[in-house]
Amino acid sequence: MMADNSVTKNRGTFLIDIYNRQNATWQGTVTWINRDEKQHFRSALELIKMIDNALEEAEGGSHEE
């Protein structure tokens, strides 16, 4: 039997509330549970960018576009 040496990082937990679906995308809010921060988003792409930036920030890096 092999030992499992993998490390799992919990970088963040997000609660996503979808309020509306318009123009073939989502609108709603995302709450970063670990920091109790809430932000509104207007598209699925904007949501993905918010989560990506939050995870980069949690790792101590800076992720510029």
All heavy atoms as TSV, in Angstrom:
chain	resi	resn	atom	element	x	y	z
A	1	MET	N	N	0.835	-1.168	0.000
A	1	MET	CA	C	0.000	0.000	0.000
A	1	MET	C	C	0.887	1.241	0.000
A	1	MET	O	O	1.805	1.353	0.786
A	1	MET	CB	C	-0.903	-0.021	1.231
A	1	MET	CG	C	-1.815	1.157	1.299
A	1	MET	SD	S	-2.799	1.076	2.799
A	1	MET	CE	C	-4.391	1.157	2.105
A	2	MET	N	N	0.566	2.198	-0.874
A	2	MET	CA	C	1.354	3.416	-0.999
A	2	MET	C	C	0.789	4.494	-0.080
A	2	MET	O	O	-0.415	4.609	0.110
A	2	MET	CB	C	1.340	3.912	-2.445
A	2	MET	CG	C	1.961	2.937	-3.425
A	2	MET	SD	S	1.924	3.597	-5.080
A	2	MET	CE	C	3.259	4.739	-4.996
A	3	ALA	N	N	1.689	5.281	0.470
A	3	ALA	CA	C	1.276	6.398	1.316
A	3	ALA	C	C	0.815	7.552	0.434
A	3	ALA	O	O	1.396	7.821	-0.610
A	3	ALA	CB	C	2.437	6.840	2.199
A	4	ASP	N	N	-0.214	8.231	0.862
A	4	ASP	CA	C	-0.727	9.385	0.133
A	4	ASP	C	C	-0.036	10.635	0.667
A	4	ASP	O	O	-0.317	11.092	1.763
A	4	ASP	CB	C	-2.238	9.493	0.308
A	4	ASP	CG	C	-2.838	10.607	-0.516
A	4	ASP	OD1	O	-2.126	11.179	-1.368
A	4	ASP	OD2	O	-4.019	10.900	-0.313
A	5	ASN	N	N	0.890	11.186	-0.119
A	5	ASN	CA	C	1.653	12.366	0.292
A	5	ASN	C	C	1.098	13.657	-0.292
A	5	ASN	O	O	1.741	14.679	-0.232
A	5	ASN	CB	C	3.119	12.216	-0.118
A	5	ASN	CG	C	3.806	11.108	0.656
A	5	ASN	OD1	O	3.433	10.831	1.784
A	5	ASN	ND2	N	4.780	10.471	0.043
A	6	SER	N	N	-0.083	13.591	-0.883
A	6	SER	CA	C	-0.644	14.794	-1.495
A	6	SER	C	C	-1.126	15.762	-0.420
A	6	SER	O	O	-1.528	15.371	0.669
A	6	SER	CB	C	-1.795	14.437	-2.429
A	6	SER	OG	O	-2.856	13.873	-1.695
A	7	VAL	N	N	-1.051	17.036	-0.752
A	7	VAL	CA	C	-1.484	18.089	0.153
A	7	VAL	C	C	-2.688	18.768	-0.472
A	7	VAL	O	O	-2.657	19.175	-1.622
A	7	VAL	CB	C	-0.357	19.124	0.385
A	7	VAL	CG1	C	-0.853	20.267	1.246
A	7	VAL	CG2	C	0.852	18.453	0.993
A	8	THR	N	N	-3.755	18.881	0.290
A	8	THR	CA	C	-4.955	19.544	-0.195
A	8	THR	C	C	-5.035	20.918	0.456
A	8	THR	O	O	-4.951	21.035	1.665
A	8	THR	CB	C	-6.204	18.726	0.164
A	8	THR	OG1	O	-6.078	17.432	-0.385
A	8	THR	CG2	C	-7.452	19.385	-0.370
A	9	LYS	N	N	-5.191	21.942	-0.383
A	9	LYS	CA	C	-5.317	23.311	0.121
A	9	LYS	C	C	-6.767	23.748	-0.009
A	9	LYS	O	O	-7.366	23.601	-1.056
A	9	LYS	CB	C	-4.457	24.268	-0.704
A	9	LYS	CG	C	-2.990	24.048	-0.564
A	9	LYS	CD	C	-2.240	25.067	-1.402
A	9	LYS	CE	C	-0.761	24.833	-1.344
A	9	LYS	NZ	N	-0.037	25.788	-2.180
A	10	ASN	N	N	-7.311	24.287	1.060
A	10	ASN	CA	C	-8.627	24.892	0.995
A	10	ASN	C	C	-8.422	26.382	0.783
A	10	ASN	O	O	-8.218	27.129	1.723
A	10	ASN	CB	C	-9.422	24.637	2.269
A	10	ASN	CG	C	-10.825	25.211	2.179
A	10	ASN	OD1	O	-11.241	25.685	1.136
A	10	ASN	ND2	N	-11.542	25.182	3.272
A	11	ARG	N	N	-8.434	26.805	-0.465
A	11	ARG	CA	C	-8.147	28.197	-0.803
A	11	ARG	C	C	-9.359	29.090	-0.638
A	11	ARG	O	O	-9.216	30.290	-0.478
A	11	ARG	CB	C	-7.643	28.282	-2.237
A	11	ARG	CG	C	-6.345	27.545	-2.420
A	11	ARG	CD	C	-5.913	27.650	-3.849
A	11	ARG	NE	N	-5.087	26.498	-4.158
A	11	ARG	CZ	C	-4.897	26.021	-5.352
A	11	ARG	NH1	N	-5.456	26.596	-6.381
A	11	ARG	NH2	N	-4.151	24.973	-5.549
A	12	GLY	N	N	-10.535	28.501	-0.721
A	12	GLY	CA	C	-11.711	29.336	-0.579
A	12	GLY	C	C	-12.990	28.564	-0.788
A	12	GLY	O	O	-13.022	27.575	-1.494
A	13	THR	N	N	-14.030	29.041	-0.149
A	13	THR	CA	C	-15.365	28.498	-0.332
A	13	THR	C	C	-16.253	29.648	-0.776
A	13	THR	O	O	-16.261	30.709	-0.150
A	13	THR	CB	C	-15.896	27.895	0.987
A	13	THR	OG1	O	-14.983	26.896	1.434
A	13	THR	CG2	C	-17.266	27.285	0.804
A	14	PHE	N	N	-16.984	29.421	-1.849
A	14	PHE	CA	C	-17.803	30.475	-2.438
A	14	PHE	C	C	-19.255	30.030	-2.505
A	14	PHE	O	O	-19.544	28.897	-2.874
A	14	PHE	CB	C	-17.317	30.812	-3.856
A	14	PHE	CG	C	-15.903	31.302	-3.888
A	14	PHE	CD1	C	-14.849	30.426	-4.055
A	14	PHE	CD2	C	-15.624	32.647	-3.734
A	14	PHE	CE1	C	-13.541	30.859	-4.081
A	14	PHE	CE2	C	-14.310	33.102	-3.752
A	14	PHE	CZ	C	-13.274	32.209	-3.928
A	15	LEU	N	N	-20.156	30.939	-2.159
A	15	LEU	CA	C	-21.587	30.724	-2.287
A	15	LEU	C	C	-22.063	31.589	-3.447
A	15	LEU	O	O	-21.887	32.812	-3.429
A	15	LEU	CB	C	-22.304	31.124	-0.997
A	15	LEU	CG	C	-23.821	31.033	-1.014
A	15	LEU	CD1	C	-24.275	29.587	-1.213
A	15	LEU	CD2	C	-24.387	31.604	0.263
A	16	ILE	N	N	-22.646	30.963	-4.448
A	16	ILE	CA	C	-23.068	31.680	-5.655
A	16	ILE	C	C	-24.590	31.684	-5.714
A	16	ILE	O	O	-25.220	30.631	-5.675
A	16	ILE	CB	C	-22.484	31.020	-6.917
A	16	ILE	CG1	C	-20.965	31.032	-6.827
A	16	ILE	CG2	C	-22.991	31.723	-8.173
A	16	ILE	CD1	C	-20.287	30.192	-7.872
A	17	ASP	N	N	-25.169	32.881	-5.772
A	17	ASP	CA	C	-26.612	33.053	-5.919
A	17	ASP	C	C	-26.888	33.614	-7.301
A	17	ASP	O	O	-26.435	34.724	-7.627
A	17	ASP	CB	C	-27.165	34.023	-4.867
A	17	ASP	CG	C	-27.146	33.456	-3.465
A	17	ASP	OD1	O	-27.521	32.279	-3.303
A	17	ASP	OD2	O	-26.751	34.185	-2.541
A	18	ILE	N	N	-27.616	32.856	-8.113
A	18	ILE	CA	C	-28.005	33.306	-9.444
A	18	ILE	C	C	-29.401	33.909	-9.335
A	18	ILE	O	O	-30.348	33.225	-8.957
A	18	ILE	CB	C	-28.028	32.131	-10.462
A	18	ILE	CG1	C	-26.718	31.346	-10.441
A	18	ILE	CG2	C	-28.385	32.640	-11.852
A	18	ILE	CD1	C	-25.513	32.117	-10.865
A	19	TYR	N	N	-29.528	35.204	-9.617
A	19	TYR	CA	C	-30.811	35.879	-9.536
A	19	TYR	C	C	-31.541	35.903	-10.866
A	19	TYR	O	O	-32.766	35.938	-10.903
A	19	TYR	CB	C	-30.635	37.330	-9.065
A	19	TYR	CG	C	-30.067	37.468	-7.685
A	19	TYR	CD1	C	-29.157	38.461	-7.388
A	19	TYR	CD2	C	-30.431	36.606	-6.664
A	19	TYR	CE1	C	-28.633	38.606	-6.113
A	19	TYR	CE2	C	-29.912	36.730	-5.390
A	19	TYR	CZ	C	-29.022	37.738	-5.118
A	19	TYR	OH	O	-28.507	37.874	-3.862
A	20	ASN	N	N	-30.787	35.913	-11.943
A	20	ASN	CA	C	-31.398	36.083	-13.249
A	20	ASN	C	C	-30.505	35.473	-14.320
A	20	ASN	O	O	-29.296	35.383	-14.139
A	20	ASN	CB	C	-31.581	37.588	-13.523
A	20	ASN	CG	C	-32.549	37.849	-14.645
A	20	ASN	OD1	O	-33.286	36.977	-15.084
A	20	ASN	ND2	N	-32.569	39.087	-15.115
A	21	ARG	N	N	-31.118	35.066	-15.401
A	21	ARG	CA	C	-30.355	34.622	-16.566
A	21	ARG	C	C	-30.860	35.450	-17.735
A	21	ARG	O	O	-32.032	35.369	-18.109
A	21	ARG	CB	C	-30.582	33.133	-16.837
A	21	ARG	CG	C	-29.656	32.592	-17.905
A	21	ARG	CD	C	-29.912	31.134	-18.174
A	21	ARG	NE	N	-31.159	30.910	-18.873
A	21	ARG	CZ	C	-31.325	31.019	-20.188
A	21	ARG	NH1	N	-30.320	31.361	-20.954
A	21	ARG	NH2	N	-32.490	30.783	-20.728
A	22	GLN	N	N	-29.979	36.290	-18.246
A	22	GLN	CA	C	-30.368	37.211	-19.299
A	22	GLN	C	C	-29.219	37.337	-20.285
A	22	GLN	O	O	-28.046	37.298	-19.887
A	22	GLN	CB	C	-30.686	38.562	-18.677
A	22	GLN	CG	C	-31.375	39.539	-19.579
A	22	GLN	CD	C	-31.798	40.764	-18.802
A	22	GLN	OE1	O	-31.057	41.282	-17.979
A	22	GLN	NE2	N	-33.009	41.229	-19.045
A	23	ASN	N	N	-29.528	37.511	-21.552
A	23	ASN	CA	C	-28.519	37.630	-22.611
A	23	ASN	C	C	-27.570	36.430	-22.594
A	23	ASN	O	O	-26.365	36.570	-22.755
A	23	ASN	CB	C	-27.726	38.930	-22.471
A	23	ASN	CG	C	-28.620	40.145	-22.602
A	23	ASN	OD1	O	-29.580	40.127	-23.376
A	23	ASN	ND2	N	-28.346	41.177	-21.837
A	24	ALA	N	N	-28.111	35.245	-22.370
A	24	ALA	CA	C	-27.375	33.972	-22.397
A	24	ALA	C	C	-26.273	33.887	-21.345
A	24	ALA	O	O	-25.283	33.200	-21.530
A	24	ALA	CB	C	-26.805	33.709	-23.786
A	25	THR	N	N	-26.431	34.599	-20.228
A	25	THR	CA	C	-25.459	34.507	-19.140
A	25	THR	C	C	-26.164	34.734	-17.804
A	25	THR	O	O	-27.369	34.959	-17.755
A	25	THR	CB	C	-24.281	35.480	-19.345
A	25	THR	OG1	O	-23.234	35.130	-18.445
A	25	THR	CG2	C	-24.689	36.922	-19.186
A	26	TRP	N	N	-25.414	34.652	-16.714
A	26	TRP	CA	C	-25.980	34.740	-15.366
A	26	TRP	C	C	-25.713	36.103	-14.737
A	26	TRP	O	O	-24.686	36.723	-14.980
A	26	TRP	CB	C	-25.345	33.710	-14.449
A	26	TRP	CG	C	-25.514	32.286	-14.825
A	26	TRP	CD1	C	-26.512	31.729	-15.555
A	26	TRP	CD2	C	-24.646	31.211	-14.473
A	26	TRP	NE1	N	-26.326	30.377	-15.661
A	26	TRP	CE2	C	-25.182	30.030	-15.014
A	26	TRP	CE3	C	-23.463	31.126	-13.747
A	26	TRP	CZ2	C	-24.581	28.792	-14.842
A	26	TRP	CZ3	C	-22.870	29.893	-13.579
A	26	TRP	CH2	C	-23.434	28.745	-14.128
A	27	GLN	N	N	-26.620	36.512	-13.865
A	27	GLN	CA	C	-26.423	37.665	-13.000
A	27	GLN	C	C	-26.746	37.213	-11.580
A	27	GLN	O	O	-27.666	36.428	-11.367
A	27	GLN	CB	C	-27.337	38.838	-13.376
A	27	GLN	CG	C	-27.045	39.456	-14.718
A	27	GLN	CD	C	-27.736	38.734	-15.862
A	27	GLN	OE1	O	-28.877	38.328	-15.751
A	27	GLN	NE2	N	-27.031	38.564	-16.961
A	28	GLY	N	N	-25.974	37.719	-10.620
A	28	GLY	CA	C	-26.218	37.338	-9.235
A	28	GLY	C	C	-25.146	37.861	-8.305
A	28	GLY	O	O	-24.508	38.869	-8.591
A	29	THR	N	N	-24.949	37.144	-7.191
A	29	THR	CA	C	-23.931	37.520	-6.224
A	29	THR	C	C	-23.069	36.306	-5.901
A	29	THR	O	O	-23.514	35.164	-5.992
A	29	THR	CB	C	-24.536	38.046	-4.907
A	29	THR	OG1	O	-25.353	37.032	-4.328
A	29	THR	CG2	C	-25.339	39.304	-5.120
A	30	VAL	N	N	-21.834	36.592	-5.540
A	30	VAL	CA	C	-20.926	35.563	-5.062
A	30	VAL	C	C	-20.425	36.013	-3.694
A	30	VAL	O	O	-20.049	37.166	-3.516
A	30	VAL	CB	C	-19.755	35.300	-6.051
A	30	VAL	CG1	C	-18.951	36.549	-6.320
A	30	VAL	CG2	C	-18.868	34.171	-5.552
A	31	THR	N	N	-20.488	35.101	-2.728
A	31	THR	CA	C	-20.008	35.383	-1.380
A	31	THR	C	C	-18.808	34.505	-1.100
A	31	THR	O	O	-18.885	33.280	-1.254
A	31	THR	CB	C	-21.101	35.107	-0.328
A	31	THR	OG1	O	-22.260	35.864	-0.654
A	31	THR	CG2	C	-20.629	35.474	1.069
A	32	TRP	N	N	-17.697	35.133	-0.721
A	32	TRP	CA	C	-16.493	34.405	-0.342
A	32	TRP	C	C	-16.642	34.111	1.137
A	32	TRP	O	O	-16.450	34.980	1.992
A	32	TRP	CB	C	-15.263	35.242	-0.638
A	32	TRP	CG	C	-13.958	34.553	-0.472
A	32	TRP	CD1	C	-13.738	33.250	-0.120
A	32	TRP	CD2	C	-12.665	35.124	-0.655
A	32	TRP	NE1	N	-12.410	32.971	-0.083
A	32	TRP	CE2	C	-11.712	34.107	-0.398
A	32	TRP	CE3	C	-12.206	36.372	-0.996
A	32	TRP	CZ2	C	-10.341	34.326	-0.481
A	32	TRP	CZ3	C	-10.857	36.579	-1.079
A	32	TRP	CH2	C	-9.935	35.571	-0.842
A	33	ILE	N	N	-17.014	32.885	1.460
A	33	ILE	CA	C	-17.356	32.496	2.823
A	33	ILE	C	C	-16.190	32.713	3.781
A	33	ILE	O	O	-16.389	33.196	4.901
A	33	ILE	CB	C	-17.806	31.014	2.865
A	33	ILE	CG1	C	-19.032	30.785	1.970
A	33	ILE	CG2	C	-18.078	30.565	4.303
A	33	ILE	CD1	C	-20.260	31.550	2.359
A	34	ASN	N	N	-14.978	32.405	3.367
A	34	ASN	CA	C	-13.809	32.509	4.239
A	34	ASN	C	C	-13.578	33.937	4.736
A	34	ASN	O	O	-12.992	34.134	5.789
A	34	ASN	CB	C	-12.550	32.030	3.517
A	34	ASN	CG	C	-12.674	30.621	3.021
A	34	ASN	OD1	O	-13.700	30.238	2.450
A	34	ASN	ND2	N	-11.656	29.817	3.218
A	35	ARG	N	N	-14.011	34.935	3.968
A	35	ARG	CA	C	-13.795	36.339	4.339
A	35	ARG	C	C	-15.087	37.118	4.529
A	35	ARG	O	O	-15.051	38.312	4.761
A	35	ARG	CB	C	-12.945	37.033	3.270
A	35	ARG	CG	C	-11.556	36.468	3.214
A	35	ARG	CD	C	-10.669	37.389	2.452
A	35	ARG	NE	N	-9.318	36.847	2.400
A	35	ARG	CZ	C	-8.335	37.428	1.802
A	35	ARG	NH1	N	-8.513	38.573	1.184
A	35	ARG	NH2	N	-7.131	36.877	1.789
A	36	ASP	N	N	-16.214	36.451	4.358
A	36	ASP	CA	C	-17.520	37.088	4.490
A	36	ASP	C	C	-17.622	38.325	3.602
A	36	ASP	O	O	-18.094	39.377	4.026
A	36	ASP	CB	C	-17.822	37.429	5.953
A	36	ASP	CG	C	-19.299	37.716	6.170
A	36	ASP	OD1	O	-20.122	37.151	5.430
A	36	ASP	OD2	O	-19.619	38.526	7.062
A	37	GLU	N	N	-17.158	38.201	2.345
A	37	GLU	CA	C	-17.230	39.289	1.361
A	37	GLU	C	C	-18.232	38.908	0.286
A	37	GLU	O	O	-18.249	37.765	-0.178
A	37	GLU	CB	C	-15.864	39.517	0.712
A	37	GLU	CG	C	-14.820	40.050	1.661
A	37	GLU	CD	C	-13.467	40.234	0.990
A	37	GLU	OE1	O	-13.397	40.208	-0.261
A	37	GLU	OE2	O	-12.481	40.383	1.717
A	38	LYS	N	N	-19.049	39.866	-0.114
A	38	LYS	CA	C	-20.062	39.619	-1.144
A	38	LYS	C	C	-19.881	40.622	-2.277
A	38	LYS	O	O	-19.647	41.804	-2.036
A	38	LYS	CB	C	-21.455	39.758	-0.546
A	38	LYS	CG	C	-22.578	39.477	-1.525
A	38	LYS	CD	C	-23.937	39.716	-0.909
A	38	LYS	CE	C	-24.447	38.428	-0.356
A	38	LYS	NZ	N	-25.866	38.517	0.056
A	39	GLN	N	N	-19.977	40.118	-3.523
A	39	GLN	CA	C	-19.892	40.983	-4.701
A	39	GLN	C	C	-20.953	40.569	-5.713
A	39	GLN	O	O	-21.289	39.387	-5.817
A	39	GLN	CB	C	-18.520	40.876	-5.363
A	39	GLN	CG	C	-17.394	41.483	-4.568
A	39	GLN	CD	C	-16.093	41.466	-5.348
A	39	GLN	OE1	O	-15.843	40.577	-6.142
A	39	GLN	NE2	N	-15.266	42.466	-5.115
A	40	HIS	N	N	-21.434	41.541	-6.450
A	40	HIS	CA	C	-22.400	41.286	-7.516
A	40	HIS	C	C	-21.644	41.035	-8.816
A	40	HIS	O	O	-20.588	41.609	-9.049
A	40	HIS	CB	C	-23.342	42.479	-7.686
A	40	HIS	CG	C	-24.185	42.731	-6.487
A	40	HIS	ND1	N	-25.352	42.056	-6.245
A	40	HIS	CD2	C	-24.016	43.559	-5.431
A	40	HIS	CE1	C	-25.868	42.458	-5.097
A	40	HIS	NE2	N	-25.069	43.384	-4.584
A	41	PHE	N	N	-22.196	40.171	-9.665
A	41	PHE	CA	C	-21.612	39.954	-10.991
A	41	PHE	C	C	-22.715	40.046	-12.034
A	41	PHE	O	O	-23.888	39.804	-11.759
A	41	PHE	CB	C	-20.877	38.603	-11.068
A	41	PHE	CG	C	-21.748	37.404	-10.811
A	41	PHE	CD1	C	-22.414	36.778	-11.859
A	41	PHE	CD2	C	-21.897	36.904	-9.533
A	41	PHE	CE1	C	-23.216	35.679	-11.620
A	41	PHE	CE2	C	-22.690	35.800	-9.285
A	41	PHE	CZ	C	-23.351	35.184	-10.338
A	42	ARG	N	N	-22.315	40.434	-13.261
A	42	ARG	CA	C	-23.264	40.634	-14.349
A	42	ARG	C	C	-23.160	39.579	-15.432
A	42	ARG	O	O	-23.986	39.548	-16.342
A	42	ARG	CB	C	-23.050	42.008	-14.966
A	42	ARG	CG	C	-23.346	43.135	-13.984
A	42	ARG	CD	C	-22.920	44.443	-14.566
A	42	ARG	NE	N	-21.477	44.368	-14.810
A	42	ARG	CZ	C	-20.613	45.290	-14.466
A	42	ARG	NH1	N	-21.014	46.386	-13.894
A	42	ARG	NH2	N	-19.336	45.136	-14.704
A	43	SER	N	N	-22.126	38.719	-15.345
A	43	SER	CA	C	-21.972	37.669	-16.347
A	43	SER	C	C	-21.183	36.512	-15.752
A	43	SER	O	O	-20.479	36.676	-14.752
A	43	SER	CB	C	-21.246	38.202	-17.587
A	43	SER	OG	O	-19.892	38.481	-17.275
A	44	ALA	N	N	-21.302	35.355	-16.372
A	44	ALA	CA	C	-20.556	34.183	-15.910
A	44	ALA	C	C	-19.055	34.438	-16.013
A	44	ALA	O	O	-18.288	34.019	-15.137
A	44	ALA	CB	C	-20.959	32.955	-16.714
A	45	LEU	N	N	-18.627	35.137	-17.047
A	45	LEU	CA	C	-17.202	35.451	-17.198
A	45	LEU	C	C	-16.720	36.342	-16.060
A	45	LEU	O	O	-15.646	36.123	-15.494
A	45	LEU	CB	C	-16.940	36.126	-18.548
A	45	LEU	CG	C	-15.495	36.504	-18.833
A	45	LEU	CD1	C	-14.591	35.268	-18.794
A	45	LEU	CD2	C	-15.386	37.192	-20.186
A	46	GLU	N	N	-17.511	37.338	-15.700
A	46	GLU	CA	C	-17.148	38.212	-14.583
A	46	GLU	C	C	-17.073	37.408	-13.280
A	46	GLU	O	O	-16.166	37.614	-12.464
A	46	GLU	CB	C	-18.176	39.337	-14.452
A	46	GLU	CG	C	-17.799	40.393	-13.448
A	46	GLU	CD	C	-18.780	41.553	-13.421
A	46	GLU	OE1	O	-19.956	41.386	-13.813
A	46	GLU	OE2	O	-18.366	42.632	-12.991
A	47	LEU	N	N	-17.982	36.465	-13.083
A	47	LEU	CA	C	-17.959	35.589	-11.908
A	47	LEU	C	C	-16.671	34.781	-11.855
A	47	LEU	O	O	-16.004	34.721	-10.816
A	47	LEU	CB	C	-19.163	34.648	-11.939
A	47	LEU	CG	C	-19.168	33.495	-10.940
A	47	LEU	CD1	C	-19.211	34.017	-9.514
A	47	LEU	CD2	C	-20.315	32.547	-11.229
A	48	ILE	N	N	-16.289	34.192	-12.966
A	48	ILE	CA	C	-15.058	33.389	-13.019
A	48	ILE	C	C	-13.841	34.249	-12.707
A	48	ILE	O	O	-12.951	33.842	-11.959
A	48	ILE	CB	C	-14.926	32.696	-14.392
A	48	ILE	CG1	C	-16.013	31.633	-14.530
A	48	ILE	CG2	C	-13.540	32.086	-14.574
A	48	ILE	CD1	C	-16.172	31.088	-15.930
A	49	LYS	N	N	-13.789	35.456	-13.255
A	49	LYS	CA	C	-12.670	36.358	-12.987
A	49	LYS	C	C	-12.602	36.743	-11.510
A	49	LYS	O	O	-11.520	36.812	-10.934
A	49	LYS	CB	C	-12.772	37.619	-13.849
A	49	LYS	CG	C	-12.438	37.372	-15.298
A	49	LYS	CD	C	-12.551	38.652	-16.095
A	49	LYS	CE	C	-12.199	38.435	-17.548
A	49	LYS	NZ	N	-12.295	39.690	-18.319
A	50	MET	N	N	-13.760	36.980	-10.883
A	50	MET	CA	C	-13.794	37.330	-9.458
A	50	MET	C	C	-13.228	36.191	-8.609
A	50	MET	O	O	-12.422	36.416	-7.708
A	50	MET	CB	C	-15.224	37.615	-9.008
A	50	MET	CG	C	-15.765	38.919	-9.414
A	50	MET	SD	S	-17.466	39.033	-8.803
A	50	MET	CE	C	-17.877	40.656	-9.390
A	51	ILE	N	N	-13.673	34.982	-8.901
A	51	ILE	CA	C	-13.196	33.824	-8.134
A	51	ILE	C	C	-11.710	33.611	-8.371
A	51	ILE	O	O	-10.947	33.370	-7.430
A	51	ILE	CB	C	-14.018	32.570	-8.481
A	51	ILE	CG1	C	-15.453	32.737	-7.973
A	51	ILE	CG2	C	-13.376	31.316	-7.891
A	51	ILE	CD1	C	-16.404	31.643	-8.418
A	52	ASP	N	N	-11.265	33.734	-9.619
A	52	ASP	CA	C	-9.844	33.568	-9.936
A	52	ASP	C	C	-8.999	34.599	-9.186
A	52	ASP	O	O	-7.979	34.254	-8.584
A	52	ASP	CB	C	-9.625	33.690	-11.440
A	52	ASP	CG	C	-8.177	33.464	-11.834
A	52	ASP	OD1	O	-7.602	32.430	-11.432
A	52	ASP	OD2	O	-7.618	34.334	-12.538
A	53	ASN	N	N	-9.432	35.852	-9.190
A	53	ASN	CA	C	-8.697	36.907	-8.473
A	53	ASN	C	C	-8.688	36.666	-6.966
A	53	ASN	O	O	-7.672	36.892	-6.311
A	53	ASN	CB	C	-9.284	38.280	-8.785
A	53	ASN	CG	C	-8.954	38.741	-10.190
A	53	ASN	OD1	O	-7.957	38.331	-10.775
A	53	ASN	ND2	N	-9.801	39.593	-10.736
A	54	ALA	N	N	-9.795	36.194	-6.417
A	54	ALA	CA	C	-9.858	35.916	-4.975
A	54	ALA	C	C	-8.902	34.795	-4.607
A	54	ALA	O	O	-8.204	34.865	-3.587
A	54	ALA	CB	C	-11.286	35.546	-4.581
A	55	LEU	N	N	-8.814	33.759	-5.435
A	55	LEU	CA	C	-7.908	32.646	-5.149
A	55	LEU	C	C	-6.454	33.067	-5.293
A	55	LEU	O	O	-5.604	32.653	-4.500
A	55	LEU	CB	C	-8.225	31.462	-6.065
A	55	LEU	CG	C	-9.574	30.809	-5.828
A	55	LEU	CD1	C	-9.817	29.701	-6.839
A	55	LEU	CD2	C	-9.711	30.287	-4.407
A	56	GLU	N	N	-6.155	33.906	-6.279
A	56	GLU	CA	C	-4.798	34.436	-6.425
A	56	GLU	C	C	-4.420	35.260	-5.193
A	56	GLU	O	O	-3.307	35.146	-4.689
A	56	GLU	CB	C	-4.681	35.297	-7.688
A	56	GLU	CG	C	-4.636	34.504	-8.958
A	56	GLU	CD	C	-3.343	33.756	-9.145
A	56	GLU	OE1	O	-2.293	34.235	-8.679
A	56	GLU	OE2	O	-3.392	32.679	-9.756
A	57	GLU	N	N	-5.353	36.080	-4.723
A	57	GLU	CA	C	-5.118	36.910	-3.545
A	57	GLU	C	C	-4.889	36.031	-2.313
A	57	GLU	O	O	-4.025	36.312	-1.484
A	57	GLU	CB	C	-6.317	37.816	-3.317
A	57	GLU	CG	C	-6.178	38.759	-2.150
A	57	GLU	CD	C	-7.425	39.593	-1.963
A	57	GLU	OE1	O	-7.905	40.179	-2.957
A	57	GLU	OE2	O	-7.921	39.654	-0.818
A	58	ALA	N	N	-5.655	34.950	-2.186
A	58	ALA	CA	C	-5.520	34.043	-1.043
A	58	ALA	C	C	-4.155	33.352	-1.028
A	58	ALA	O	O	-3.628	33.034	0.029
A	58	ALA	CB	C	-6.632	33.002	-1.065
A	59	GLU	N	N	-3.585	33.144	-2.210
A	59	GLU	CA	C	-2.271	32.509	-2.308
A	59	GLU	C	C	-1.140	33.513	-2.155
A	59	GLU	O	O	0.023	33.148	-2.176
A	59	GLU	CB	C	-2.140	31.788	-3.648
A	59	GLU	CG	C	-3.031	30.568	-3.745
A	59	GLU	CD	C	-2.911	29.877	-5.091
A	59	GLU	OE1	O	-2.348	30.464	-6.032
A	59	GLU	OE2	O	-3.379	28.745	-5.191
A	60	GLY	N	N	-1.489	34.796	-2.016
A	60	GLY	CA	C	-0.464	35.818	-1.823
A	60	GLY	C	C	0.103	36.370	-3.111
A	60	GLY	O	O	1.012	37.179	-3.092
A	61	GLY	N	N	-0.420	35.964	-4.228
A	61	GLY	CA	C	0.063	36.462	-5.522
A	61	GLY	C	C	-0.760	37.613	-6.001
A	61	GLY	O	O	-1.792	37.951	-5.436
A	62	SER	N	N	-0.294	38.252	-7.034
A	62	SER	CA	C	-1.075	39.293	-7.676
A	62	SER	C	C	-1.292	38.873	-9.107
A	62	SER	O	O	-0.374	38.583	-9.840
A	62	SER	CB	C	-0.369	40.637	-7.609
A	62	SER	OG	O	0.838	40.590	-8.324
A	63	HIS	N	N	-2.546	38.837	-9.495
A	63	HIS	CA	C	-2.925	38.369	-10.824
A	63	HIS	C	C	-3.503	39.539	-11.588
A	63	HIS	O	O	-4.627	39.943	-11.363
A	63	HIS	CB	C	-3.953	37.242	-10.687
A	63	HIS	CG	C	-4.353	36.637	-11.997
A	63	HIS	ND1	N	-3.487	35.874	-12.732
A	63	HIS	CD2	C	-5.500	36.668	-12.691
A	63	HIS	CE1	C	-4.096	35.464	-13.826
A	63	HIS	NE2	N	-5.317	35.936	-13.817
A	64	GLU	N	N	-2.703	40.139	-12.456
A	64	GLU	CA	C	-3.138	41.296	-13.229
A	64	GLU	C	C	-3.564	40.849	-14.602
A	64	GLU	O	O	-3.010	39.936	-15.184
A	64	GLU	CB	C	-1.986	42.303	-13.363
A	64	GLU	CG	C	-1.498	42.856	-12.042
A	64	GLU	CD	C	-2.519	43.760	-11.381
A	64	GLU	OE1	O	-3.222	44.481	-12.095
A	64	GLU	OE2	O	-2.606	43.739	-10.154
A	65	GLU	N	N	-4.566	41.540	-15.159
A	65	GLU	CA	C	-5.030	41.240	-16.518
A	65	GLU	C	C	-4.222	42.017	-17.520
A	65	GLU	O	O	-3.803	43.077	-17.333
A	65	GLU	CB	C	-6.501	41.596	-16.658
A	65	GLU	CG	C	-7.366	40.655	-15.893
A	65	GLU	CD	C	-8.828	40.951	-16.134
A	65	GLU	OE1	O	-9.189	41.316	-17.270
A	65	GLU	OE2	O	-9.593	40.827	-15.197
